[in-house]
Amino acid sequence: MQQRLDASPTVSDPHPARLNEREDKREDRREDKRSFLQKLAEFLHPGPDSKDELIETLVEAEDNKIINAQSRFMLEGVIRMADMTAGDAMVAAPRMDLLSIDAPFDELLHQVIDTAHSRFPVYEDDRENIIGILMAKDLLKLQRAPELNIRALLRPAVFVPESKGLNDLLRQFRDNRQHLAIVIDEFGRTAGLITIEDVLEEIVGEIEDEFDIEEEAGDIFGLADQTYRVSGDTSLERVSEAFGVKLNPEVVDEENHHFDTIGGLVAHEMGHVPKRGEKFSLSGLDFVVLHTRAGAVRWFKVSPTSHLKK
């Protein structure tokens, strides 16, 4: 009797293995059904086969109010950035703002104030020989303790090849908490520098920085070296009045070439869109391009021509 009671559960209960098999078959059918629907949808509405088609899809999504214009712009930036390298987004070597390790403190301070960067590559003897990165805020330590050696304040410089992909570079910046890298060419020479801001701007567009101030705050500022920082949007009348010069009336009043701002006039006279670091003289004034944005000069460094000859 005991054996029959013990055996009864075995007879009445289904085999676990068979239950599992039935569950697996039902799951397979559900998966097959989903796969069929997905394949049907892909057949009726095939996905993009290239990045250009993907961008066109994003445009359609914006037209259909699925995403807004800013989202589309950023997504396009992410897509295009996949094919870009450090060499595509870097500041070229001739336009790099460098500090000399042998420069006196006052000279370093003036250069930091004039250029308004937060980090500077530092070189020794030759501009190709970059020995580290100086944080602008670390200059305060020298001011408080002049006996400090500037070498002790330098941070290691990061070097990347021109061929470094921007996606990989952004990941490196993020993982290592870096903000600036020196770009080198295939021969190991300095090709330029690139910052995390340069990379992000490929996605989100121009990022407002320390040069970007409210218009009502002013457009001409005196600098420590007796030169001036002038907004590219400053009117020609204001520049003429501030510096006591008369801008070339033939150019200003020429038909189809009427300019209201100093940035527009200088760009016309140079014959191309100015780049950061370029210099130009006009009507007794020397202009150095400090900052550009969207194909226009945002800020100039301006001084009377006689100032540089002293």
Wavefront OBJ file of the C-alpha trace (Angstrom):
o trace
v 0.000 0.000 0.000
v 2.790 2.323 0.848
v 4.361 1.786 -2.540
v 1.087 2.594 -4.359
v 0.637 5.834 -2.389
v 4.189 6.851 -3.139
v 3.789 6.101 -6.840
v 0.486 7.920 -7.297
v 1.976 11.428 -7.618
v 4.265 10.192 -10.347
v 1.322 8.930 -12.396
v -0.900 12.016 -11.962
v 1.718 14.807 -12.375
v 2.899 15.701 -15.911
v 6.570 15.378 -16.707
v 8.460 18.634 -16.154
v 10.495 18.025 -19.297
v 7.366 17.883 -21.453
v 6.045 21.083 -19.898
v 9.290 22.826 -20.758
v 9.120 21.568 -24.329
v 5.581 22.926 -24.787
v 6.611 26.301 -23.297
v 9.624 26.465 -25.618
v 7.447 25.746 -28.672
v 4.958 28.461 -27.721
v 7.851 30.903 -27.194
v 9.333 29.941 -30.554
v 5.995 30.606 -32.256
v 5.782 34.033 -30.614
v 9.323 34.821 -31.720
v 8.624 33.606 -35.235
v 5.537 35.808 -35.369
v 7.465 38.881 -34.279
v 10.214 38.163 -36.756
v 7.706 37.841 -39.581
v 6.071 41.168 -38.723
v 9.435 42.844 -38.478
v 10.470 41.443 -41.843
v 7.184 42.556 -43.377
v 7.643 46.085 -42.002
v 11.187 46.225 -43.297
v 10.010 45.037 -46.709
v 7.309 47.694 -46.911
v 9.446 50.458 -45.360
v 13.118 49.612 -45.864
v 15.562 51.381 -43.537
v 18.332 53.694 -44.689
v 21.307 52.038 -46.362
v 23.738 54.943 -45.961
v 24.457 57.881 -43.673
v 23.032 60.284 -46.251
v 19.769 58.340 -46.296
v 19.755 58.286 -42.492
v 20.105 62.069 -42.441
v 17.247 62.341 -44.940
v 15.184 60.188 -42.581
v 15.916 62.634 -39.766
v 14.755 65.497 -41.976
v 11.504 63.636 -42.624
v 11.142 63.036 -38.886
v 11.437 66.768 -38.290
v 8.912 67.517 -41.037
v 6.524 65.058 -39.405
v 6.992 66.733 -36.006
v 8.567 63.603 -34.511
v 11.701 65.512 -33.488
v 12.454 69.230 -33.360
v 15.046 71.109 -35.394
v 17.628 71.207 -32.602
v 17.399 67.457 -32.062
v 17.851 66.827 -35.781
v 20.857 69.162 -35.881
v 22.548 67.340 -32.990
v 21.791 63.882 -34.366
v 23.234 64.868 -37.727
v 26.331 66.095 -35.910
v 26.735 62.737 -34.182
v 26.388 60.909 -37.495
v 28.854 63.107 -39.363
v 31.343 63.087 -36.490
v 31.786 59.338 -36.946
v 33.838 60.040 -40.082
v 35.819 62.968 -38.662
v 39.305 62.957 -37.176
v 41.268 65.202 -34.837
v 42.858 66.785 -37.892
v 39.444 67.919 -39.132
v 38.507 69.837 -35.977
v 41.854 71.006 -34.581
v 43.258 74.525 -34.333
v 46.220 74.509 -36.733
v 49.712 74.944 -35.255
v 50.329 78.475 -36.639
v 47.195 79.689 -34.828
v 47.952 78.025 -31.491
v 48.388 80.316 -28.484
v 51.510 79.025 -26.715
v 53.433 80.163 -23.652
v 57.213 80.111 -23.356
v 58.607 78.513 -20.221
v 61.250 81.265 -20.120
v 58.820 84.202 -20.395
v 58.609 86.531 -17.356
v 55.495 86.422 -15.219
v 54.112 89.773 -16.457
v 54.356 88.649 -20.076
v 52.603 85.372 -19.298
v 49.861 87.184 -17.421
v 49.236 89.646 -20.267
v 49.014 86.840 -22.820
v 46.577 84.873 -20.661
v 44.384 87.946 -20.199
v 44.459 88.877 -23.886
v 43.604 85.438 -25.252
v 41.260 84.450 -22.412
v 41.920 80.710 -22.641
v 41.841 78.487 -19.587
v 44.673 76.167 -20.694
v 47.895 76.834 -22.579
v 50.505 74.528 -24.103
v 53.961 75.541 -22.848
v 57.087 75.153 -24.949
v 60.811 75.408 -24.306
v 63.276 76.894 -26.834
v 61.188 75.886 -29.869
v 57.421 75.917 -30.425
v 57.648 72.282 -31.493
v 59.013 71.323 -28.081
v 55.850 71.332 -25.975
v 56.708 70.308 -22.426
v 53.351 70.579 -20.671
v 50.049 72.384 -20.148
v 49.595 75.393 -17.870
v 46.228 76.151 -16.320
v 45.528 79.875 -16.350
v 44.314 79.733 -12.752
v 47.686 78.329 -11.657
v 49.303 81.667 -12.464
v 47.720 82.935 -9.263
v 50.044 80.612 -7.377
v 53.040 82.334 -9.000
v 51.644 85.726 -8.090
v 51.290 84.728 -4.456
v 54.614 82.872 -4.294
v 57.055 84.201 -6.933
v 59.726 81.763 -5.736
v 57.728 78.886 -7.242
v 59.083 77.375 -10.446
v 56.603 77.466 -13.298
v 57.729 73.965 -14.268
v 56.207 72.660 -11.056
v 52.810 73.973 -12.185
v 52.806 72.253 -15.574
v 50.486 69.347 -16.207
v 51.347 66.521 -18.620
v 50.535 67.202 -22.257
v 48.426 64.649 -24.110
v 49.419 63.877 -27.704
v 47.115 62.321 -30.299
v 47.622 61.625 -34.041
v 45.782 63.597 -36.708
v 44.018 60.381 -37.692
v 42.446 59.932 -34.246
v 38.674 59.580 -34.702
v 36.584 62.212 -32.932
v 34.387 59.535 -31.377
v 37.422 57.858 -29.829
v 38.892 61.203 -28.811
v 35.694 62.280 -27.064
v 35.670 58.984 -25.166
v 39.316 59.530 -24.180
v 38.608 63.070 -22.995
v 35.681 61.836 -20.915
v 37.339 58.754 -19.425
v 40.603 60.515 -18.533
v 39.021 63.850 -17.587
v 41.112 65.676 -20.164
v 40.177 68.891 -21.923
v 43.009 69.499 -24.396
v 45.294 67.426 -26.582
v 48.198 68.264 -28.883
v 47.688 66.879 -32.387
v 50.761 65.512 -34.162
v 51.226 64.600 -37.812
v 52.644 61.406 -39.271
v 56.203 62.704 -38.791
v 55.692 63.468 -35.111
v 55.547 67.233 -35.590
v 52.958 69.460 -33.953
v 49.998 69.850 -36.308
v 47.699 71.713 -33.927
v 45.651 71.339 -30.793
v 42.125 70.210 -30.066
v 39.909 70.690 -27.033
v 36.858 68.873 -25.787
v 34.904 71.994 -26.752
v 36.069 71.633 -30.365
v 34.748 68.064 -30.428
v 31.424 68.875 -28.784
v 30.864 71.787 -31.170
v 30.736 69.269 -34.017
v 27.578 67.947 -32.343
v 25.882 70.926 -30.742
v 27.315 73.811 -32.767
v 29.201 76.816 -31.433
v 29.459 76.843 -27.648
v 29.278 80.203 -25.934
v 32.523 80.941 -24.114
v 34.264 83.681 -22.195
v 34.256 85.939 -25.257
v 30.493 85.801 -25.557
v 28.955 88.546 -23.447
v 25.728 90.445 -23.550
v 25.703 93.131 -26.201
v 24.657 95.803 -23.750
v 27.821 95.110 -21.730
v 29.882 96.865 -24.401
v 31.802 96.242 -27.603
v 35.275 97.801 -27.064
v 37.418 96.858 -24.075
v 40.852 98.092 -23.004
v 43.461 95.374 -22.367
v 46.453 95.284 -20.051
v 48.987 95.923 -22.856
v 47.202 99.132 -23.963
v 45.521 97.420 -26.894
v 41.768 96.820 -27.250
v 39.386 93.942 -27.720
v 36.720 94.907 -30.258
v 33.604 92.997 -31.201
v 33.262 92.192 -34.888
v 29.701 93.538 -34.698
v 30.880 97.001 -33.664
v 29.677 99.682 -36.058
v 32.202 101.435 -38.291
v 31.073 104.766 -36.891
v 31.878 103.678 -33.345
v 35.303 102.286 -34.305
v 36.165 105.484 -36.164
v 35.120 107.586 -33.195
v 36.870 105.452 -30.575
v 40.225 105.307 -32.383
v 40.129 108.653 -34.136
v 40.488 107.181 -37.610
v 38.542 107.496 -40.844
v 37.739 104.202 -42.467
v 38.113 104.039 -46.234
v 34.965 105.732 -47.601
v 35.432 104.293 -51.089
v 35.094 100.774 -49.744
v 32.337 101.563 -47.271
v 30.134 103.390 -49.785
v 30.852 101.240 -52.830
v 27.681 99.996 -54.503
v 26.751 96.449 -53.419
v 29.541 96.542 -50.836
v 28.112 98.564 -48.016
v 29.318 97.476 -44.594
v 27.936 98.506 -41.247
v 30.324 96.543 -39.007
v 34.075 96.367 -38.629
v 33.984 92.578 -38.997
v 32.289 92.774 -42.384
v 34.677 95.444 -43.652
v 37.837 93.625 -42.571
v 36.631 90.343 -44.082
v 35.919 92.121 -47.371
v 39.331 93.781 -47.394
v 41.102 90.485 -46.633
v 39.200 88.742 -49.415
v 38.266 85.690 -47.335
v 36.693 84.632 -44.063
v 39.306 85.479 -41.406
v 40.668 82.767 -39.153
v 41.832 83.039 -35.580
v 45.346 84.444 -35.338
v 45.298 86.224 -38.719
v 46.513 89.836 -38.807
v 45.461 92.749 -40.976
v 46.086 96.494 -41.067
v 43.465 99.028 -42.137
v 43.239 102.816 -41.858
v 46.027 103.074 -39.282
v 44.766 100.193 -37.135
v 46.247 96.721 -36.685
v 43.737 93.904 -36.281
v 44.405 90.430 -34.886
v 41.538 87.924 -35.093
v 40.908 86.522 -31.612
v 37.741 84.529 -32.107
v 35.455 83.523 -34.969
v 32.006 81.994 -35.055
v 29.807 80.797 -37.896
v 32.080 82.253 -40.561
v 32.345 85.708 -38.977
v 34.809 87.406 -36.653
v 33.473 87.587 -33.110
v 36.400 89.485 -31.552
v 39.444 91.426 -32.756
v 42.469 92.624 -30.864
v 43.010 96.165 -32.132
v 45.813 98.680 -31.700
v 46.973 101.786 -33.576
v 49.713 100.864 -36.015
v 52.131 103.214 -34.246
v 51.594 101.254 -31.011
v 53.370 98.187 -32.396
v 56.273 100.207 -33.729
v 57.207 101.668 -30.365
l 1 2 3 4 5 6 7 8 9 10 11 12 13 14 15 16 17 18 19 20 21 22 23 24 25 26 27 28 29 30 31 32 33 34 35 36 37 38 39 40 41 42 43 44 45 46 47 48 49 50 51 52 53 54 55 56 57 58 59 60 61 62 63 64 65 66 67 68 69 70 71 72 73 74 75 76 77 78 79 80 81 82 83 84 85 86 87 88 89 90 91 92 93 94 95 96 97 98 99 100 101 102 103 104 105 106 107 108 109 110 111 112 113 114 115 116 117 118 119 120 121 122 123 124 125 126 127 128 129 130 131 132 133 134 135 136 137 138 139 140 141 142 143 144 145 146 147 148 149 150 151 152 153 154 155 156 157 158 159 160 161 162 163 164 165 166 167 168 169 170 171 172 173 174 175 176 177 178 179 180 181 182 183 184 185 186 187 188 189 190 191 192 193 194 195 196 197 198 199 200 201 202 203 204 205 206 207 208 209 210 211 212 213 214 215 216 217 218 219 220 221 222 223 224 225 226 227 228 229 230 231 232 233 234 235 236 237 238 239 240 241 242 243 244 245 246 247 248 249 250 251 252 253 254 255 256 257 258 259 260 261 262 263 264 265 266 267 268 269 270 271 272 273 274 275 276 277 278 279 280 281 282 283 284 285 286 287 288 289 290 291 292 293 294 295 296 297 298 299 300 301 302 303 304 305 306 307 308 309 310
